């Protein structure tokens, strides 16, 4: 079960760093980021770096997340890595990231199966949802959020909802710096309220109050504090700023500051 009072800061390194570079970067981060009870720092390197980093990492300091995996446990699926093959290395897995949805055409059904496969393997899924620029312009944000949430959680029972993390990442804000404006803050507060409302409908009030909802999309060390202060936002999914030690450490420090550590 997930602790509702925790703040989650997730570094999504995307397709960057060789295993050697990942290892050196982890070393730099571990010299600067102290373990914390209230702020959980999660690193999501490329699949190829998961095994070596899992041997190097201090799990009191950092946890590892997969960026992607295939939902079947084994079989004739050339080029894929199953969640059961990486289960010893990671505690979390990102599922349904917009780059997977839009560049690799992952379907809602694939995403639901991945959420289920992660849970089956005792890995916490971080389910990413968010509207595109076009959906937003067409006033379809609420509908997009609802359908991605309902479809993504299709295989999740009442018993397992407290093992899920939701990341709200509006597609128009990822890698664009477009969200660094005050208007964006209201949108994010509304979106997290919508997410909790839908969770309440699907799983009840308690689940809606305790499920962690993170924000992601062009977060950097200047904007992190603002996003973390938004009501109902329990953490951040950070892409490009997580590749620079100074920026990422500053974001973690900001989170700790907000938690009064
Ligand atoms: P970004 O990426 O911070 O570079 O916008 C966020 C994400 O894709 O998770």
Boltz pocket constraint, residues with backbone or C-beta under 6 A from the ligand:
constraints:
  - pocket:
      binder: B
      contacts: [[A, 12], [A, 169], [A, 173], [A, 174], [A, 175], [A, 176], [A, 216], [A, 217], [A, 218], [A, 219], [A, 237], [A, 238], [A, 239], [A, 240], [A, 241]]
      max_distance: 6.0
